[in-house]
Amino acid sequence: FAENDDKVRCVGGVYEPDALNGLYRNCCVYLHAHEVGGTNPSLLRAMGAGAACLPLRVPFHTEVLGPENPYFDKSEE
């Protein structure tokens, strides 16, 4: 799991705007797992900061990022 991988940082909630923008700008990839509702503001913020976005494959994410963007699917594995 990610918590035991020294290449992954699980930092918890970050609410300070400058720190949050810095995380988006400097991350290797932004995993976006929201699946309910419309386009999530955190996905738009990550996109605006230039983060490489890897969202869950749901219709509203493919509408925003397009079909060529990489996605991940939910699975038991």
Helices and strands as residue ranges (DSSP letters): G 2-4, H 17-26, E 30-32, H 41-48, E 53-55, H 59-65
